Amino acid sequence: MVILPDAPWRHRPGLAPLTHALGAGRARWVGGAVRDTLLGLDVSDIDLATVHPPEEVIRLCSAAGIKTVPTGIAHGTVTAVTSGTVVEVTTLRRDVATDGRHAIVERTDDWREDAARRDFTMNALYADPATGEVFDWFGGLDDLAARRVRFIGDPYTRIAEDHLRILRFFRFHARFGDAIDDAGLAACVARANDLMALSRERIAAELLKLLVAPAAVPVVALMQAHGIFRPVLPEIDADGVARLAALAAREMDAAIAPDPIRRLAALLPPSTAEDVGARLKLSNADRRRLIAATAGAGDEGARALAYRAGPDIAHDRLLIAGADVAPIRDWTPPRLPLSGGALVARGLAKGPQVAAALKRIETRWIAEGFPEAARVETIADEEVAGPA
């Protein structure tokens, strides 16, 4: 018998009253919380599987004074909020029909049947809240020990149920994997065209998570070499993978956390960023950042770039271009210590010439390395006086 190790998340306020309300043996921890605890990783999301239907979960929680929100009740999921701790509670299910994008499910009281509908063996581990006993029907514990991401049962069947599992296979391998599972890889390669049936939002969400996984670079290289991206992101080529690898090395050298939009920008030829951002239906902010990140470092210097584009965009562009980011580390771009009113007071007439003069002064100020106000005053005097 394998016992789930103790972990800080298991002592979060409200968990004991929740599992007590659902009843001994009637609910089990499942999925990422169990997997990550066994790997010694921090746990963020907590999920419970239960034999109770959603209506009974709501009734039992209400009787115990626990708030519930019917976040996914059509699929059997209720969110319990207990003493500030949030837990997704989902009724045991089995698939009735799938089309690669959505599944029709119905209740079951069979724990193994619920586990069988999950994607990978390491995600189909359950644990009893009271005893900590771990339940494993498909070899997930052995796969976890081997750092092997393996589909439950036939990989082709799992992919046919949900095409997104192709990308999830690679994302989980980038996060947890060691040696690739050959059967899983072969199925993903054979069914890569199935990705075209997915919404671009789902593809984007999975890709952005993959790009910041610990082994993102070798896994993306593997995907590109096997044509996984070709059906939905043909812009990603070997050159893009090389740019991503170089960027990741620079991020590590500079002790800068990986960022998914920055890494996506490195993967893409600059001319394609706008089209890809629209196709993936990224937020407006992420689209703008993706496009800006591919624009190059320029030739004014790191601080000038940070002043004009903002520190975040400057970091993106400098890192992707292979330029030094040290000058803008912990540096906040200053504001030009001069106003249009100061130029009017020097004799300039209000109107376009004030704006033009301010622009010239700002350009000189940037070129001189953002000197203090006294120097700016001198520059302003020179600009107003005109050529000697």
Phi, psi and omega in degrees: 000133176260132180250134178296126179298154174293150181205155183304324183297332183289349180252013178297144182299138175095344183292316181299314177299326180293310181293327176295319180296324181282339174102145180299130178076001184259354179212146179221145170296148184211154170078225189301323181297319179289312181304308186291327176296318179294333178270356181077024181260159175293147180249132177254295182275140179240130180234141174240138169255144184215154176281346182286140170291160184306319181299322179287324175300315179298317182295313182295319179293318180299318179296333180266005179077024181257129180287140176231150177231126183281066188293326181216046190297332178296334178254013174089013184251132175235136176265123177259132177244111187229114181053038179086353178267133182253129182226131173274121181247118186237133178291143176305135185225161168222149181283133175263318179206146178222154178230017180091345179236321182227157178233142170263123186239161172219160182295152170214161174247016183258112181299319181295323179295322176295318180295325185294339182272357180279172188277302187241153184300323182289344178263001182249036178257134181240156178217138178286127182298328185277311186265340184080001181299132180263135180250128186218112182260347190231022177078023181295325180295317178295320179293323178295318179296325180273359185052051183241121176271115185227132176297149172284123179070218184281121182301322181297321178294317180297320180290323178297329179290322181207109184295336180297341180297341174299308180291324178297324178303313181287323179296315180293325176295321179294334181267320188240343195280160172240265174281139181290144175281115187298320181294319178294317179299315181299319180293319180295319179295316182294328186252017184303325180298341178297338180299335181296340181278351184273154173293146181292334177296318179293320178298314181299314182301317181289319181296317182294326175293319180299319188294342179250010177290156184305320182252036183302316187297306179295329180288318176298320176299317178298316180296317180295318181295332181260008174075021182293322183283337192308319183293331186239335179222067182294347180293337182283115181232185183298325178297319178297321178297321178295320177295321178297316180298318179294318178299313181301321178295320180292320177302317181293315181298324182271001182056043178251131183297142176297145180232132186294321181291318177301317182290324175297320179300321178294327182290335191259144166300136185308324184291349184258354188300316182296316181294317181293318178301320178290318182296322179279356179056045175293160176298160179302320180296317180291325177297313180299319180293320179301314181294314182296324184294338183267005189276359179088167186273345183072186184235011180274343184111163187295318184288324176298319179296316180296325179293315186281321187257344186099148184302320183296311179296322179298316177301315179303307187292320179294316180295316181294323181280350181082022179267163184285128178262356183303321182299338182251006176292126181059026179249129177256121180302130180281171173261144177302120184278054181202143179241165175299326180299325179295329178285322176299319179296337178274358176115356178286139177286142178301143178135200186301329183292333176293313179298320180294319179293318177301320180296317179295318178297316179299318180298317178294319179301316178295314183298329180273005175086030175062058179293169183289174188301324182299318179292324179295322177300318179296317178299319180296317178301318180294321181293318181291321181293331179082185181301140180292000000 
